[in-house]
Amino acid sequence: MANHLSWKPTISMFHLRERARFINAIRHFLTERGVLEVETPSMSLATVTDVHLQTFKSQFFGPDFASGRDVYLMTSPEFHMKRLLAAGSGSIFQLCKAFRNEESGRHHNPEFTLLEWYRVGFDHHQLMDEMDDLLQGILVCPPAQRITYQQVFAEHVGVCPLSGEMEELRMKAQHFGFADIAEHEQDRDTLLQLLFSMVVEPAIGQTAPVFVYDFPASQAALARVSADDLRVAERFEVYFKGIELANGFHELDDPHEQLRRFEADNEQRLQMGLAPQPIDYHLIQALEAGLPHCAGVALGVDRLVMLALRQSHIQDVIAFPFPNA
């Protein structure tokens, strides 16, 4: 056995107790507002098609699957929770483990705790109001600021993300020191994400959380496209002190559009040399049955606790991070 490995948790006992207090406070905040706590599977026969998310894959052997069936650890409980919403659950939340086969580092652990909640009858602005209340309660911080993606991008990068030409985006990437990445990049959203994550994110939300909303429609994921401006999606993200905390949507309820997006993701995966992912047709059927008008958000609990306890590394707020698991 390697001598440098330790059986001990990386979290202090004080922080362990504080973490429990914050999680209890989250539960109290939502249950007081009539939001029902639910549990859904951590493992599924389908998974996300998003080209930026990599899943953990295993196999199940058992009755009816003697030769094995691929199964996936969930990157988020979103698809299952929407099936509950379509079945009439009303507003719901879940505190659960989620799994993403990505990097492990200061703000990332492949297994992490996620808070996801959906408010029936809300749009994304009403959900931002509620989330602002939660953040002020947990982080004891000032009220959040709000700015559109278009405004904050133009302010810090110097080009409009909705109308700027690819060559303008490449020139800006070169200006900020990313010429080697930008030179051969053909995907507009990859350039936008590069500039946003490397230039915009570090510059915003330092004194108070900031909600960035109305993302480009090409980055809609599972959000509605705005009826007022077809160039943007009714999606928001939350940033505070250099950390991305949450991602929320005014939820798409059109099954045909959702299926089209899943299929487009898989086409892009093939073009990128990635394996296509099995589409979750249970979700499509739920949308066909009728998803109530709602907004939803997923918040990284470990990162929230990091901010609340003023810690700089995720290992200081979870018991056994990878590779000590």
C-alpha positions in Angstrom: 0.0 0.0 0.0 1.3 3.5 -0.9 2.5 5.3 2.2 1.1 8.7 1.2 -2.5 7.4 1.3 -4.5 8.1 4.4 -7.7 6.6 5.8 -8.6 9.9 7.4 -11.2 12.3 6.1 -10.0 15.5 4.5 -12.8 17.5 6.2 -12.3 18.7 9.7 -14.9 17.7 12.3 -15.9 21.4 12.7 -16.6 21.7 9.0 -18.4 18.3 9.0 -20.9 19.7 11.5 -21.2 23.0 9.7 -21.9 21.2 6.4 -24.7 19.3 8.1 -26.1 22.6 9.4 -26.1 24.1 6.0 -27.8 21.1 4.4 -30.5 21.2 7.2 -31.0 24.9 6.5 -31.5 24.2 2.7 -34.1 21.5 3.6 -35.9 23.9 5.9 -35.8 26.7 3.4 -37.5 24.7 0.7 -40.0 22.6 2.8 -41.2 25.9 4.5 -42.1 27.0 1.0 -44.1 23.9 0.3 -41.5 22.2 -2.0 -41.7 18.4 -1.6 -38.4 16.5 -1.1 -38.1 13.5 -3.5 -35.7 10.7 -4.4 -35.0 9.4 -7.9 -32.5 6.8 -9.3 -28.8 7.5 -9.4 -28.5 4.9 -12.3 -30.4 4.9 -15.5 -30.6 3.1 -18.9 -30.3 6.4 -20.7 -28.1 9.5 -20.1 -27.4 13.1 -21.2 -26.4 13.8 -24.8 -24.6 17.1 -23.9 -21.2 17.1 -25.6 -19.6 18.8 -22.6 -20.7 16.1 -20.1 -19.0 12.8 -19.8 -20.8 10.0 -17.9 -19.7 7.0 -15.9 -20.9 3.8 -17.6 -21.3 0.3 -16.2 -23.2 -2.9 -17.0 -26.1 -4.7 -15.3 -26.5 -8.4 -15.5 -29.7 -10.0 -14.3 -33.2 -11.2 -15.3 -34.0 -10.2 -18.9 -30.4 -8.9 -19.3 -28.3 -12.1 -19.2 -26.0 -10.7 -21.8 -25.7 -7.4 -20.0 -27.2 -3.9 -20.4 -25.4 -0.6 -20.3 -26.3 1.6 -17.4 -25.2 5.2 -16.6 -24.6 7.1 -13.3 -26.7 10.2 -13.5 -25.0 13.6 -14.1 -28.1 15.2 -12.6 -31.6 14.0 -11.5 -33.3 16.4 -14.0 -34.8 13.8 -16.3 -36.4 11.7 -13.5 -37.6 14.8 -11.7 -39.3 16.1 -14.8 -41.1 12.7 -15.1 -42.4 13.3 -11.5 -43.5 16.9 -12.5 -45.4 15.5 -15.5 -47.1 13.0 -13.2 -48.4 15.8 -11.0 -45.9 16.0 -8.1 -46.1 19.8 -7.8 -42.9 21.7 -6.8 -40.1 19.4 -5.8 -36.5 19.3 -4.7 -33.8 16.7 -4.3 -30.4 16.6 -2.4 -28.5 13.8 -4.0 -25.2 12.5 -5.4 -24.4 13.3 -9.0 -21.6 11.8 -11.1 -19.5 13.4 -13.9 -16.5 11.7 -15.5 -14.5 14.9 -15.7 -11.5 16.5 -14.0 -10.8 16.2 -10.3 -9.5 19.4 -8.7 -10.0 22.5 -6.6 -13.7 23.0 -7.6 -14.4 19.5 -9.0 -14.9 16.0 -7.6 -16.3 13.2 -9.9 -18.9 12.4 -7.3 -20.6 15.5 -5.8 -23.7 16.7 -3.9 -26.3 18.5 -6.0 -29.4 20.4 -4.9 -31.9 20.5 -7.7 -35.4 22.1 -7.4 -38.3 22.8 -9.6 -41.0 25.4 -9.0 -44.3 24.9 -10.8 -45.8 28.2 -12.1 -42.4 30.0 -11.9 -40.4 31.5 -14.7 -36.6 31.9 -14.4 -36.8 35.4 -13.0 -39.0 34.2 -10.1 -36.7 31.3 -9.5 -33.7 33.7 -9.4 -35.6 35.7 -6.7 -36.0 32.5 -4.6 -32.4 31.4 -5.1 -31.2 34.9 -4.1 -33.0 34.5 -0.8 -31.4 31.1 -0.2 -27.9 32.4 -1.0 -28.3 35.3 1.3 -29.4 32.9 4.1 -26.6 30.4 3.7 -23.7 32.7 2.7 -24.7 35.8 4.6 -23.9 37.8 1.5 -25.4 40.9 -0.2 -28.4 40.5 -2.6 -27.3 39.2 -5.9 -26.7 41.3 -9.0 -28.2 40.5 -12.4 -26.9 41.1 -15.9 -27.6 39.5 -19.3 -25.0 37.3 -21.0 -24.9 39.8 -23.8 -24.2 42.8 -21.5 -21.5 41.1 -19.4 -19.8 39.6 -22.4 -19.7 42.8 -24.3 -18.5 44.7 -21.2 -15.5 42.4 -20.4 -14.6 40.9 -23.8 -15.5 43.9 -26.0 -17.6 42.1 -28.6 -21.3 41.1 -28.8 -21.7 37.4 -28.3 -24.9 37.2 -30.2 -23.9 39.1 -33.4 -20.1 39.1 -33.4 -18.4 37.3 -36.3 -16.2 34.2 -35.8 -13.2 36.2 -36.8 -13.9 38.8 -34.2 -14.2 36.1 -31.5 -10.9 34.6 -32.7 -9.2 38.0 -32.5 -10.5 38.6 -29.0 -9.3 35.1 -28.0 -5.8 35.9 -29.4 -5.8 39.3 -27.6 -6.5 37.5 -24.3 -3.7 34.9 -24.9 -5.6 32.0 -26.3 -4.4 32.1 -29.9 -3.3 28.5 -29.9 -6.8 27.3 -29.0 -8.7 29.8 -31.2 -6.7 29.5 -34.4 -8.3 26.3 -35.6 -11.6 26.3 -33.6 -14.6 26.1 -35.9 -17.3 25.9 -33.3 -18.7 29.3 -32.3 -20.0 28.1 -28.9 -16.6 26.7 -27.9 -15.0 30.1 -28.6 -17.8 31.8 -26.6 -17.4 29.4 -23.7 -13.6 29.8 -23.7 -13.9 33.6 -23.5 -16.7 33.5 -21.0 -14.9 31.1 -18.6 -11.4 32.6 -18.9 -12.2 36.3 -19.2 -15.7 37.0 -17.9 -16.1 34.6 -14.9 -13.0 35.7 -13.0 -14.1 39.3 -13.3 -17.7 39.1 -11.9 -19.4 38.3 -8.6 -16.6 39.2 -6.3 -18.5 41.2 -3.7 -22.0 39.7 -4.3 -23.3 36.8 -6.2 -24.2 37.6 -9.8 -26.9 36.0 -12.0 -26.0 35.9 -15.6 -29.2 35.3 -17.7 -30.4 35.0 -21.3 -27.6 32.8 -22.6 -27.3 32.4 -26.4 -30.0 30.1 -27.8 -27.3 27.7 -29.1 -26.5 27.0 -25.5 -30.1 26.5 -24.4 -29.7 22.9 -23.3 -33.1 22.2 -21.7 -34.3 25.8 -21.5 -37.0 27.6 -23.5 -35.9 30.0 -26.3 -37.1 33.6 -25.5 -40.3 34.6 -27.3 -39.0 38.2 -27.2 -35.6 37.5 -28.7 -35.0 34.2 -30.6 -31.2 34.7 -30.2 -31.4 33.9 -26.5 -32.5 31.1 -24.2 -34.3 31.6 -20.8 -31.3 30.2 -18.9 -29.2 31.6 -16.0 -26.0 30.7 -14.2 -24.8 32.0 -10.8 -21.3 33.0 -10.0 -19.7 34.1 -6.7 -16.0 34.7 -5.9 -14.8 32.9 -9.1 -17.0 29.9 -8.6 -19.8 28.7 -10.8 -22.6 27.8 -8.3 -25.7 26.9 -10.3 -27.4 26.5 -13.6 -31.1 27.2 -14.1 -33.8 27.1 -16.8 -37.2 28.3 -17.6 -37.9 24.7 -18.6 -38.6 23.6 -22.2 -41.9 21.7 -22.4 -42.0 20.9 -26.1 -41.2 17.2 -26.7 -40.4 17.6 -30.4 -37.9 20.4 -29.8 -36.3 18.5 -26.9 -35.9 15.4 -29.1 -34.5 17.5 -31.9 -31.9 19.0 -29.5 -30.9 15.5 -28.2 -30.5 14.3 -31.8 -28.4 17.4 -32.7 -26.2 16.7 -29.7 -25.5 13.2 -30.9 -24.7 14.4 -34.4 -22.2 16.8 -32.9 -20.8 14.0 -30.8 -20.2 12.0 -33.9 -18.5 14.9 -35.6 -16.2 15.3 -32.5 -15.3 11.7 -32.5 -17.3 11.0 -29.4 -19.8 8.1 -29.0 -23.5 9.1 -29.3 -25.5 8.6 -26.1 -28.8 6.8 -25.6 -31.6 9.3 -25.6 -34.0 9.2 -22.7 -37.3 8.5 -24.4 -39.0 8.3 -21.0 -38.4 12.0 -20.7 -39.8 12.7 -24.2 -42.9 10.7 -23.3 -43.3 12.7 -20.1 -43.1 16.0 -22.1 -45.7 14.6 -24.5 -48.0 13.8 -21.5 -47.5 17.4 -20.4 -44.9 19.1 -18.3 -46.4 21.9 -16.1 -45.1 25.4 -16.6 -42.0 25.5 -14.3 -38.5 26.7 -13.8 -35.7 24.6 -12.3 -32.1 25.0 -11.1 -29.2 22.7 -10.1 -26.8 24.0 -7.4 -23.5 22.5 -6.4 -23.8 22.0 -2.6 -20.0 21.3 -2.1 -19.1 24.6 -3.8 -21.8 26.4 -1.7 -20.3 25.0 1.5 -16.8 26.0 0.3 -18.0 29.6 0.0 -19.9 29.5 3.3 -16.8 28.2 5.1 -14.3 30.3 3.1 -12.4 27.3 1.9 -10.4 27.3 -1.3 -10.5 23.5 -2.1 -13.4 21.1 -2.4 -11.5 18.5 -0.4 -11.9 20.7 2.7 -15.7 20.3 2.7 -16.2 16.7 1.7 -15.2 13.7 3.7 -13.4 11.4 1.2 -12.6 13.1 -2.1 -11.3 11.2 -5.1 -8.7 9.5 -5.0 -9.1 9.0 -1.2 -12.5 7.4 -1.7 
